[in-house]
Amino acid sequence: MIELNQRERGKPVIELRDLRRTLGEGETANEVLKGLNLTIRQGEFCSIVGPSGSGKSTLMYLLGALDRPSGGQVLIDGHDTRGMHDLELAELRNRTLGFIFQFHYLMPEFSALENVMMPMFKRGIRRADAIERATDLLSRLGIGDKTHRPPGKLSGGEQQRVAIARALANQPLVVLGDEPTGNLDTSNADNVFAIFEKLVKEEHQTIVVVTHDLDLAARTERIIRLVDGLVVDDGPTADVMERMRAAIGTHE
C-alpha cells in the first residue's frame, strides 16, 4: 500500500465534467443534477451543503461510483467511469474509495476488528497484515480495547469509529461521508470531525462529506453549496460562510 503522506498533495483525485442525473422518465422525469463541474484534489477536506432536495446525496453516490450519471463524466484517480462494467466499478471503488454513511452498516455477527478487516480481504491482503492494520486503526481511533466486541456491545459513537476505520482500511485516495454524523449526538459528532481534521492534517487524507450541519461544515477547508441541482457557491470555507451569512442578512 502507498502511504498517504507520500501521495501528491493537490493532485486531482475526482473530476466531474458536466455531470447530470435524471430520475424517472417521461412526465415524471426529475433532473436532480444539472451539469456540475467539480475537481476534488488530494488532501482536501470538503463539505457539500444545501437544502433538502438539492441533490447532495445523489452527488455523493455519483462521486463514489455507486450510481451512474445520465450525462457527463466522473473521473476517479484519472479513470473515466463511463463504459466501465459493474465489476470494474466495484474494483475501482475498493481500490480508491472509502465510505462512511449515516447508518454505519456494520455486520452484527462480526467483531469490530473483523468488520474493519473485511475490505482488506476483498483486496487479497494476508490475514496477518489485515489484523495488524485493523488493530492499528482501531487503536488510533481510541477503541483499541474494544476490538473484539460486536457492534451491539458498542455505543453509537464507537460504532461510527469502527465504520471510519473500515473506510480507511485500504488506505483509499478519498473518504466519502454521507451525513456521517447524522445519527450522533453533538459530542460524538464533534469527535468524528476531530478525527477527520487529524487525518487531513497528518496524512493528507482526502475527505468529502455531505452534511446539513453548518457548524460542522465550517470545520472543513472547502464548502461546495448546492441548490436545485446546481453548484451555487464553491470555495474556501470562510469565504463561502461569509457569503451565506450576507445572503441571509439580505433576506431578513
C-alpha positions, 0 to 999 in steps of 0.5 A: 500500500502507498502511504498517504503522506507520500501521495501528491498533495493537490493532485486531482483525485475526482473530476466531474465534467458536466455531470447530470442525473435524471430520475424517472422518465417521461412526465415524471422525469426529475433532473436532480443534477444539472451539469456540475463541474467539480475537481476534488484534489488530494488532501482536501477536506470538503463539505457539500451543503444545501437544502433538502432536495438539492441533490447532495446525496445523489452527488455523493453516490455519483462521486463514489461510483455507486450510481451512474450519471445520465450525462457527463463524466466522473473521473476517479484517480484519472479513470473515466467511469463511463463504459466501465462494467459493474465489476470494474466499478466495484474494483475501482471503488475498493481500490480508491474509495472509502465510505462512511454513511449515516447508518454505519452498516456494520455486520452484527455477527462480526467483531469490530476488528473483523468488520474493519478487516473485511475490505482488506480481504476483498483486496487479497491482503494476508490475514496477518497484515489485515489484523495488524492494520485493523488493530492499528486503526482501531487503536488510533481511533481510541477503541483499541480495547474494544476490538473484539466486541460486536457492534451491539456491545458498542455505543453509537459513537464507537460504532461510527469509529469502527465504520471510519476505520473500515473506510480507511482500511485500504488506505483509499485516495478519498473518504466519502461521508454521507451525513456521517454524523447524522445519527450522533449526538453533538459530542460524538459528532464533534469527535468524528470531525476531530478525527477527520481534521487529524487525518487531513492534517497528518496524512493528507487524507482526502475527505468529502462529506455531505452534511446539513450541519453548518457548524460542522461544515465550517470545520472543513477547508472547502464548502461546495453549496448546492441548490436545485441541482446546481453548484451555487457557491464553491470555495474556501470555507470562510469565504463561502460562510461569509457569503451565506451569512450576507445572503441571509442578512439580505433576506431578513 
